[in-house]
Amino acid sequence: MEQVRGTGRGSYIWGQSVHNIRIERLWVDYVQGVANKWVDFFYELELYYGLQPDNAAHIWLLHYLFLDAVNVDLEEWVEAWNSHKISLAAGQRSPRDMFTFGLLEQGPRGLDTVLYQQEEAAFEHIEEFGVDWDAQTDVGVLQHFADNNAPQTAEGNPFSVFTAPATMNEVIVEPPMGPLSAEQIAELNQSLRALVDFCSRDMGVRKLVWQEAVGICTTFFET
């Protein structure tokens, strides 16, 4: 944002700030609403059902069996979250309402709009922009924020005002290479459908799917 729109204008808020509490609240809702279920599931597979997280073949199989299901859960959670009401100074509105009516009132916004000279909105109290006052008194949200955001200052200067990190966080996830041929994948699908309810959303059934899939794949390399 600063590269495109310029520095010193609040395009992006770096470091810890009360302005970031709203996104922290979103993370709390996301973790509780969908992430914890899958994190617990994968930990159980590792502890009790033979998942080896350092084994590329196991990671490929995990992706093959459950990535679509994870994405379905995420899409459903996003749909629900975008429809829930958020407390604002002017009343309660959902993210979808704010987005839709914002387009009608302000026009489309995005990085491409920098091609046009548009008058910037003037905020009487810019320091309060984006602050979620309800979250400031939510102990759970504040604790989550403190646990995941270490105090940030310029190196060697505890009195400095933090502006931007020296390096940006980046996680590169390379898709694992599949060890099975097209014929073996077809056989895996056919065998799984005969043994378990492959489309079930029950996490207990999904554990059986993993067990059976590992067993089937193991036999491919034993004959």
Residue pairs with C-beta under 8 A, 6 or more apart in sequence:
1 11
1 12
2 11
2 12
2 164
4 11
4 111
4 114
5 11
5 114
9 120
10 126
10 129
13 19
13 20
13 130
14 162
14 163
14 164
14 165
15 152
15 162
15 163
15 164
15 165
16 145
16 149
16 151
16 152
16 162
18 131
18 136
19 129
19 130
19 131
20 145
20 149
21 131
21 132
21 135
21 136
21 141
21 142
21 145
22 130
22 131
22 132
22 135
24 135
24 141
24 144
24 145
24 148
24 149
25 132
25 135
25 138
25 141
26 81
27 144
27 148
28 140
28 141
28 144
29 81
30 77
30 81
33 77
33 80
33 81
34 73
34 74
34 77
37 73
37 203
38 66
38 70
38 73
41 203
41 206
41 207
42 51
42 62
44 207
45 51
45 62
45 207
45 210
46 52
46 53
49 207
49 210
49 211
49 214
50 211
50 214
51 58
51 62
51 210
52 58
53 59
56 176
56 177
56 179
57 176
57 179
57 217
58 214
59 176
60 176
60 177
60 178
60 179
61 210
61 213
61 214
61 217
62 210
63 175
63 176
64 178
64 185
65 206
65 209
65 210
65 213
66 206
69 201
69 206
81 95
82 94
82 95
82 96
82 99
83 94
83 95
83 96
84 94
84 95
85 92
85 93
85 94
86 92
86 93
86 94
86 95
86 98
87 134
102 109
103 109
123 129
135 141
135 142
136 142
152 162
152 165
153 159
153 160
153 162
154 160
154 162
154 163
155 166
178 185
179 217
180 188
180 217
180 220
184 217
184 220
187 216
187 220
188 213
188 216
188 217
189 198
191 212
191 216
192 198
192 209
192 212
192 213
192 216
195 212
196 205
196 208
196 209
196 212
197 205
198 209
200 206
200 209
